[in-house]
Amino acid sequence: MAQTFYSQIGANRRNSLLLVVVVLALFGALGFSIGYAFAGSPAGAAGVMAFALFLGVLLAGGSYFGGDSLVLATSGAKEVDDATQPQLLNVVREMSLAANVPMPKVYLIDDTAPNAFATGRDPKHASVAITTGLLEKLDREELQGVMGHELSHVRNYDIRFALLVGVLVGSIALLADFFLRFSFWSGAGRRSSNDRGGGNGAQAVFFVVAIVLSILAPIAARLVQLAVNRQREYLADASSVELTRNPYGIERALAKISTDQEVLEVANRATQHMYFTNPIKKFEERSSNLFDTHPPTLDRINRLRKLTGDAPLAGAEAAQLAGLD
């Protein structure tokens, strides 16, 4: 089983690198085409592309150093210690030792919906946040499974990935939105058509390319991000079993949290990918199956059962979980 875990970790890192390369390529292509559409020359296009990349790096830097604090603040998380939450701190400390990472800061979110997430830029600057509902509705083994999952995200640097790539994907959307709005209100498209008659056909072509990329690039970047994010969730599930030596705690936690009908009010589209399970339930109006941030719960449980040699869920249990995602 250890060999399986290590091979999954290697695949996870390769997929992460691939994602970053794809997103950066989309960002650069979008910046170059927009630059050529406006400047009409390769030099001008390169200048706009460089500015776009610089802006992305600047935003990523801000997210790297302050993104976790912003997420915790918007979630209403309050830091706790051994005096106020001794059992929770004991479980987190236990999982930190098993994962061989420093003890993270521990926060509590006052919400009856059971869920949790980890954030930060690296294991030395990590935090985990748990809802009061999670503490009330899960037993110790289930809580260990969830914390093992979140500390695996810390150990595998998923928390840094979530912050930085999320900013890059957002930057693509901002750049595309700016170009489309500017083009609409300034009439740049009509000018490019007139320029085509003046011999600058390349500029007109790049204007069309820029429009197409402005529409498709944000969607493509988001879909690639979510695809790899779902693979990282599978890996964190498997790593939790490695840390706890107990596959049944996380399996029960997945089923219990997914079937809970409480709505996590503090979660939103920007933070939903960070949670242990998707905090935006299928029955909510804000739910979007196209942009599911997590793998289906039934698939997660069956992958865990495959690791331990147990038969996959079937019958009524499988039907109940299948209808949740």
C-alpha positions, 0 to 999 in steps of 0.5 A: 500500500505504501508504494501506492501512496508514494506513486499517487503523491508523485502523480499529484505533483506532476499533475500540479506542475502540468496545471500551472504550465497550462494556466500560465500558457493560457494567461500568456496567450490571452495577454499576447493576443490582446496586446496585438489586437490593441498595439498591432505589433509583436513588440506591443503584444509582448509588452501587454503580455509581460504586464499581464504576467507581472500583474498575475505574479503581483496578485499571486504574491499577495495571495501567497502572504495574505490569502490564508488570513483573508479566507479565515476572516471571511469564514468567520473563523476564530483561533482556539487553543488547548484550554478551549478545545482540548480534544480537537487540539489533541487530534490535530496534534496527533495527525501533525505528528503522523504527517511529520508537519509542524502543528498548524494553527487551529480555528473554529467556525461557528456553523452547524454544518459539518465541514473543515478546510486547511489553508496557508502557504506551506507547512510552517504557515498552515492553519486548519478550520473546523466547524462546530457542526463537525465537532458535534456530529463526528466521533473521534475516529471520524474526526481523525479521518477528516484531520488526516485528510486536511493535514495531508493537504498541508504535507502535499503543499495542496494549500499553496497550490490552491492559493496561487493557482486560484489567483492565476485562474482569477487573473485570467478571468479579470483580464478577459473581462476587462478586454471584452468590456473595453472592446464593447464600450470603446468600439475597438472591434469596429476599428480593427475591421477598418484597419483590416482594409488598411492592410493590418490584417494580422491585428484584425485576426488577433482581435478575433483570437483575443475575443475567442480566448477571452470567452474560452480561456477562463472556462478552460482554466477553471475546468483544468483547475477543478479536474486536478483539484479533484485528483488531489482530493482522492490523494488526500483521502488515501493519505489520511488512511496512511496517517490514521491506519484506519480507513473506516473513520474517513469513510464514515465521515465522508458519508455523514458529512455528505448526507447532512442537510445543513447549509454552510452559510459562510462558504461561497464559490471562491472558497468551496474547493478548499473544504473537506467535502463540497459545502454547497449542496446540490439542492441549493440554488448556488450549486453548479454541477458543471463546476463541481470542486470535489469528486462524487462522494461515492467515488471517494468512498469506493476508492478508499475501499479499493485501497483496503480490499473491501467491496465497493458500496452497492444497493441502497447505500450506494443509491443514497450517496450517488444522489448527492453529487 
